[in-house]
Amino acid sequence: MLTVSHLMSPTVVTVGPAATLRQALALFVARRISGVPVVSQDKVLGVVSASDLLNAEIAIPVPAGGLHGWADQGEGGEAPEP
């Protein structure tokens, strides 16, 4: 029988509650993932997904050239925190 353990990612990628929407999106693009648990002090607070970001009322500016290479830059050009 096929179980979720056959499909899950063995390495868990997380964000903290203070991560910006741009940082989360950059992480999704860089890691080719569609969601992450939000964790603080080893406690899962929730989950944020690509759909959550798409449905957010806050606009995330995307460069005219698209997202290629954009995931490597955070606010002001620095690398986003993992």
N, C-alpha and C positions, 0 to 999 in steps of 0.2 A: 504494500500500500504506500502510495506517495504521501509524504508528510511535509509540513512547512520546513522542517530541518533540511530537506533535500534542496530547497529553493532559497533559503535565507543566506544573507551575507555573513560570513564568519567573523568579519571585522566590523565592529559597531562604531559608526561615526556619530558624534553627538555635537550639540551646540549648547551654550549657556543661555540663560534667559535674557541676557543683555546683548546678545548677538543682533545685529541689524538685519533687516530684510535683504539688503544687498549682500551682506556676508553669507547669509543662508543660501541665497541664489547662486552666488559664486561657488560655494561649496558643492551644491547640487551639480553644477556644470562641471567643475573640476573632477569630482569623484564619480560622475555619471550615475547619480542616485536621485531618488524622487522624494525622499523624506528622511527626517532624523528625529531621534528623541531629544527633548529639551531636558537637560540634567543640571542640577545644582546640588553640591555636597553629596554626591552619590545617590541622589533621589531623583527618579524620573518625574518631572513636573507635567509632561505632556508630549505631544508629537506635533511637528510642523511638516507640512508636505508642500510639494510644488503647487498643488491645487490651492492650498491656503494662500500662497503668495500670489497666484493669479487672481484669486478672489478678493485680495486685500484692496481696500479703497485708496490706499496710499500708492501713488504712481512711483515706480522705480525707473529712473531715466536709463535708457539703453543707448549706447553710442550708435551713431549713424551707420557705422560699419558692421553692426551686429555684435554678437557675444563672443566671437572668436578672439581669444587672448584676454578678454575682459575679466574672466574668472580669476586670473592671476593678480588682479589689482583690487585693492579695497578702496575705501574712501581716500581721495587725494593721491592714489597711485600706489600706496603701500600694500603689501600682501595681507590678505585677511587672516585673522586669527583662526586657528582650527577649532 
